[in-house]
Amino acid sequence: MIPSRRSLLIGACALPVGGFAQAAYPSRPVRIIIPFAAGGPTDVVARLIAERMTQLMGQAFVVEARPGGGGAIAAEAVARAAPDGYTLLIGTATTHAVNPSIPGRKLPFDPIASFVPIAQVARVPIVLVLNPSLGVTNLRAFIELLRARSGQLNYGSSGTGSMGHLASVLLLEQLGVAATHVPYRGSAPMITDLAGGQLHFASDALASAMPFVKDGRVRALAVATPEHARALPDVPTFAEAGLSGYQAYTWNVFFAPAGTPAGIVDSLNAALNKVVSEPAIAARLEEMGQPAVVGTTPSQTAAFVASELKKWAPIVKASGATPS
């Protein structure tokens, strides 16, 4: 039987709204905005992943650096972008946990409500390092030294409010001891002065400290991640070295603007997890001191970001960090 004109119209109306117009994603280039300068660790991670995402998804994933404001400029740009999956952010602990927690700082976005977390792709270990002249070779001995000389030792960081600074504040708060903070303009001059004896200890990103540890200019006592750093296989975690409950690291999480359709978020999540699980990509991230994190879902990533914000807020306050 040939269907009537009326039945054809009813059938057409029953089709899902937008069923004819919805284009496959992605149908044009995707921007990945990074919050720090080109050439830095976040930029290197972004470009490594972007190249493989381009091959995997059939459209260009283009990295764009928007440094400034401790990452706030880039985060605001993505928060205000159309929620269509074509503008993404690689956020870090700085953009989504530290900056929002600085007393008196007013940000033009909400670190939770303005974004949809897609996946965590890398974790950047913090390692406790010291000048060998201190004469201690393990964490327990260093803790005894800190307690015996509370307020007499100094420690360096790449800047006030940096993750290295906050990691040291967290350690000192947990131990109930004091030490003098010496901020620098970047990790390179800080770790050089530590090796030269102008500083006693520091908490620094693995990638920055690793060359100095490997040639013996500084001594690594423990890494502040749940698992070993493969780049320094002989260095224990804090838990293994005798201090449980202490973890400090930064991370790379892909975010989209709030309101991005769940289908696009899920598609990006699957692709990102595939990319960072590939042996060549994972090995390269490991070499850079930023091990891959594989298999996170959007909901797990959202819970992780919220927990990091809660964790670091009181430490940021205790650090004395102020709006720059």
N, C-alpha and C positions, 0 to 999 in steps of 0.2 A: 504494500500500500504506500502511495506517495504521501508524505506528511503534508498537512495543511500549512498555509502561510502562518496561521496563528500559533501552531505548535512549534514552528521554527523560531518564531520570535521569543516564545517562552523559554525554549532551550538556550537561545543566545543570552537571555537575561540571567540564566542560571550559572553561566560561566564565572569564574572568579574575577573580581574587579582587578583590572590591570593585567589580565592574563595574556592579552595580545601585545601589550606595550613593554612589559618587563624585559629588559635586556640582560644578557648574561654578564656576570661580573667576573673580572673587570673588562670593560669595553674601551678603556682609555688609560693613559698613564696614571700611576698612583704616586703621590708624593710621600716620602718618609722624612719628617722634620726632626732634626736632632737639636738638643738644647745647648750644645757646646760647640767649640770651634772645630773646623775641619782639621783632620789629621790626628785628633785625640782618640782615646780608646772607644768612646761611644760611636764616633764617626766610622772607625775601622770596622766595628761590629755591624753597623748599619749597612755599610757598603758590601761587606761580605754576604750578608743575608739578602740584600736587595738584588745583587747579581743573580743569585740562585732563584729568587722569587720571580724575577723577570723570565727566566727560562721555564719555570714551572707553570706560571699562570698566563703566559702568552702576551703580557703587556709590560711595558717598562715600569720598574719601581725606581724612582729617582730620589736620591738623597739630597736634602737641602738643609744646610746649617743655618740656624738662627740663634747665635749665642747672645748672652746678655741676661742680666737680672738673675743670675744663678739658675738659669733654665726657665724663668718665668715668661720670657718673651716667646719662646717656642711653644710652651704649654698654652699660653693664651691664644696663639694663632690657631692651634688645633681645636681648642675648646670652642672657638668662634666659627670654625669651618663648617661647611655643609655636612650633615651626617649621612654621607653617601658612600663612605669607604674609600674615597679618593684622596684623603688627607689623613695621615697617621702620624703618631708621635712615638719615638722611643723615649720613654720616661725612665727616671732613675730614682733612687732614694732621695736625692737632692730635690728633684722637682715635685715629688709626691709625698714626702715625709718630712724633710728638713725645712724647706722654704715655708710651707704652710704652718709650721710650728714656731717660727721665729716671732717672739713677742713684739707686737706693734706693727707687724708686716701685714699690709692689706693687698691681697692678690685679686686680680680681676677674674678669677675662676675658682671653682671649688674642686679640690683634688680628687674627691670621690664622685660628686654629683655631675660634674661637667664632662666625665669621660666614661667610656666603656672599655675595661681591660680586655685584651684579646688573648695574650699569652705571655708568659715569662720565658725569655729565650736564653738568658745568661745570668750567671751569678759571679760577682767580682770579690774574691776573698780579701779580707783584711788580715795582715800578718803582723804579729808583735815582733819588733826587731830592736836590738840594742847594740851599743858599742861594746866590742869584746873586752875593752879595758875594765868594764864593771866587774868582770871576773865570775859571773854566774853563767851556768850552762843549761839550766832548765827552768821551767816556769815556777816550780815550788820555791826554788832558791831566790828567784827574782821577787816573788811576792814577799818572802821574808825580808829581803833588802828594802823593798818599798815600805814595809811596816816599820822597820828599824830606823829608816831615814825619811819618814813621812815629812813632806814639805821641803826636802833638801835636793831632790832630783828634779831634772827638767825633761820635758818631752817636746818634740816638734810635730808640726802638721803642715799640710799644704795650704792652710788658711783657716781662720776662725769660722766655725760652722761646717767645715769640710767633714767628710765621713771619717777620715783618719782622726781628726780632732774629737769628734763625737765618740768614736770607738774607745779612745783613751779616757774620755770623761766617764763613759759607761763602766770601764774597767775600774777606775779609781773609786767611783760611787759604789760599785759592788763590793770592793775591798775595804771601803771606809778609810781611805788614805788620801793624801794630797801630794801634788807635784805641780811644778810651774810650767805653764803652757808657753811655747815660743812659736808663734805663727810665721809661716813663710808665704811667699807668693809662688806656690807650686811645689810639687813633690821633688823635682830634681834638685833644687838648691837645699831643700831640707835633708834629703837622704845623703847628700854630699857632706853636709855639716855633721850629720850623725856619724858617718864613716870617719870624719876628721877629728872627732872627739869633742866638738862644741855642744853636742847634745848627748843625753844619756840613753833615751829610748824613744820609740815612736810606734804608732799604729799606722800602717801604710798599705796601699793597694798592692797586691801580690805582683802585678805587672811592673810597678815602679821599683819595688824592693828586690825583686828576683836577681838581677845582675849583680847587685852588691852582696847578696847572700851567697851566691854561687862562687864568687871569688874571695869570700871570707872577710870582706871589709866590714860587714855587719853580721850579727848573729841572729837567726830566727829562732824564736822559742816556741811559738804555737800559731796555728791558723784559726781564725774565728768563724769558720764555717762548720756545718755538721759533719762534713766529710773531708778526707785528706785532699790537699792540693797535689795533683799528679806532678806538677812542675817541681814540687819540693817534697818528694815522697818520704823523706826521713824526718820531716817536721810534723809533730803530732797536732791533733786538734786540741783546743782548750780543755775539752772534757777528758781526753786521754791524758793530758798533762796534769790533770788534778783540779781543774776549776770548772765545775759543771754549771750549766745555766747561762753561760756567756757566749753570745754569738753576735757578730758584727760584720756586715758585708753590704756592699751596694749591689745593684742589679739592673738589668735591662728588661723592661716590659713594654710591649707594643700596646698602644691605646688608640681608640677611635673616638670621635666626638660623641657625646651622649645622644641617644636617639638613632644611632646607626642600626639598620635592620639586623635582626638576629641571624638571618641567613648569610649575610655578608661577613659578620663577625665569626660565625662558625666556619665559613670557607677560608678565611684568613688564618684562623686558629689551626685548622688541619694542615694548611700549607706551611705555616711557620714551624709546626712540630715536625713535619716531614723534613724540612730543610735542616734544622739543628740536630736532627737524629742521624743525618747522613755522615758516614765516617770521616770524609774529607773536611766537612765543615766543622764537625765536633773536634777534630784534631787541630784545626787551625785556631779555634777558639781557645782550646787548652794551651796551645803554644803562646797565645797572647795573655795568658793568665786570667782568662775570663771564661771558665768552663760552661758548657751548654747546660741548660735546664730543659728537659724533654718531657712532653706529655701533659703539660698543664692545660686545664680547661678554662674557659672564660670565668666561670663561677669560682674556681679555685684561685685564679689570679686576682679576682676582685677581693676575695677574702684575705689573700696575702697582702695586698696593698693596704687594705684597711688595718690589718694587724701591725704593719710597719709604721703607719702614721701614729697609731696608739703607742707603740713602743718608744719611738724616738721623741715624741712631744716633750716629755719631762726632761729628757737628756739635753735637748736643744735649749730648754729654759735654763738648766743647770750650767750649760757651757758658756753662757753670757753672750751668745750670738745676738747681733742686732741687725735691723734692716740696713742694707748697704746703699 
